[in-house]
Amino acid sequence: MAASSAASPPAAALTLTGQVVRRGAELQIGWRLAGALEGVCLPEPAALPQRCDDLWQTTCLEFFLATPGADAYWEVNLSPAGHWNVYRFSGYRQGMAPAAALQALPFRVTRTPGVLELELTCDLAALLPGGGPLELAVTAVVEQAGGALTYWALAHPGSAPDFHRRDGFQLRL
């Protein structure tokens, strides 16, 4: 993934890789952040992970999901602490609302020296009944120890990072 930030240069001492697999209505996504994690703000694991707002204000692994040709899309936020949220938008940055169809979104976080891994298996049927084609953007916000945010994505089509831009939904599944 490529890093970009309006406030600071990319985090050169980090790499972010991942994998995406779709099997029918099931979507599996994995992220692997590796490198100088001592320079990254990583929230401590929560004793009781829950649905939370504003997770993107610190280190957060995300994906954006849409059906081709539709204005509506979903944003999924996953915190290394275990917190999560899923929002539905009616159009570009419009009509944001928590996706009521999901009441839980369990995922696995593994931390080892120099590596953070997050893996999610999600049943898409609650969000997108019918199992048609998907457009997907896999993204991340990484907060540096000094507070600067870097924005990671397969592509940043505009002059500034904007994960909501549909031309940034680079994967077709």
Buried (B, 14 or more C-beta within 10 A) or exposed (E): BEBBBEEEEBBEEBBBEBEBEBEEBEBEBBBBBBBEBEEBBBBEEBEEBEBBEEBBEBBBBBBBBBBEEEEBBBBBBBBBBBBBBBBBBEEEEEEEEEBEEBEEBEBEBEBEEEEBBBBBBBEBEBBBEEEEEBBBBBBBBBBBEEEBBBBBBBBBEEEEBBBBBBEBBEBEE
